[in-house]
């Protein structure tokens, strides 16, 4: 359904389309591309992509790894784990994902391990869109650990989503339909011919493939028919194995509404009957090519570009990309590639217009400042540090592994607020608190500290000519941290009040940096030379990150 011009009049008024963006990437454009496709944009990554052809840069970001990351490990000890639980036999540092545990304590520990690990994947991502797309699909194919109760299930679906990040959407629908986490979450494992459960049948159509906006649309009878079709799938909670029970499957034919052209899906019996009917159901849904393609393209657009889809955007971007999805036989990569290479994506009105989610802000911050974490050999402390960041995100209303409901996080769908939902009287102070903690005193645990090193950030990212020139330095820092321009007057004020300590001569900062950079050996923390520039840079970054502009991507 096209958006109403009346509802969207006077907003961005953006008219660019899916025509490819010509030329090479500037530093600003590279930062925009990276902040939308990864978590944050490090100076090294901005430098790497600056000067590359737009098409080549996007192709590289979409070249996702085929090897999935190593699984989470047992970073906890056996304290209070129930006697006889299999978790007791797993060594610390080994993975728990291949062992079935029904204990309350070990599964609670596994939940924390999984969430820490997931945040770690975001922090240590390679130069690809995979982790960003994994979060997109986690918000689309929602499952909640708190309801599935087994973190092994969530681990399996998270790896499925990683592996399918830019794959075939139609295939993904079937894979998720028969995934153990989804069968558990939406009661598919309870769905039998004697007591059909409509949960997954409803969400498959309403939230996962067609949406609620179509007119006409599927109806309640379609939900009931699909529920009967999906009967017979079971989970053995002792072994965590899925099976199909033909005796629990409704083998009668299922008739669908005029929306589906009165399609009749023949009932099947036997060991393969259930899967054959699922194939027919998915084929029937995907025969609604316009509805399905526009539904998923709109979600991708809101994820990568902007949450409001105006009439011109619908005509110039959404419809042609939806047609491309269909003509590409539901392959996602051509669609995402075309969107990210488009003039529309790089339009100035598409830049700096999204509010960072909690995970984007937190993970992007530690990545952009090259915050040092314990290495994999010290997995206990590594997970402790990841746990701190995960907990901060959860307090800001984005708890990885546990979206609030089957629709996902409200910021991705709640009209008209969308991303503005992330900022409120409770979450904004929490954002400021974690920023201040990491730039000021750091987070201490087990004798280790997670902290932003302002001097190291400048010394390791910028050459001497930039670092010692307060004007060039502020510009360079803003390229990394900000996606909206700052006025010359504002930059001049920041320079004088912070880098120059209220003085008017740029030489104050130039000389201070030179004294540090020329010291041999390099001036140590606590020394007078180091302290001068440390205090100035710490104040600079704290000030910049406490401004509202830092929350934009």
Secondary structure, DSSP 8 states (H G I E B T S, - for coil): ----HHHHTTS------SSB--SB--HHHHHHHHHHHSSS--HHHHHHHTTSBHHHHHHHHT---SS-----B--S--TT--TT-GGGGS-TTSB-TTS----HHHHHHHHHHHHHHHHHHHHT--SSSHHHHHHHHHHHS--BHHHH--HHHHHHHHHHHHHTTTSBHHHHHHHHHT-HHHHHHTTGGG-BTTB---HHHHHIIIIIIS-S--SS---HHHHHHHHHHTTTEEEETTTTEEEE-GGGS--S-EE--GGGTT-EE----STTHHHHHHHHHHHHHHT-HHHHHHHHHHHHHHHHT-S---HHHIIIIIHHHHHHHHHTTTBSHHHHHHHHTBHHHHSGGGSS-SB--HHHHHHHHHHHTT-----GGGHHHHHHHHHHHHHHHHHTT--TTB-SSTT--GGGT-TTTGGGGG-STTHHHHHHHHHHHHHTT-EEETTEEE---HHHHHHHHS-HHHHT-HHHHHHHHHHHH-SS---HHHHHHHIIIIITTT-S-THHHHHHHHHHHT-SS---TTSHHHHHHHHHHHHHHHHHHHSGGGGB-
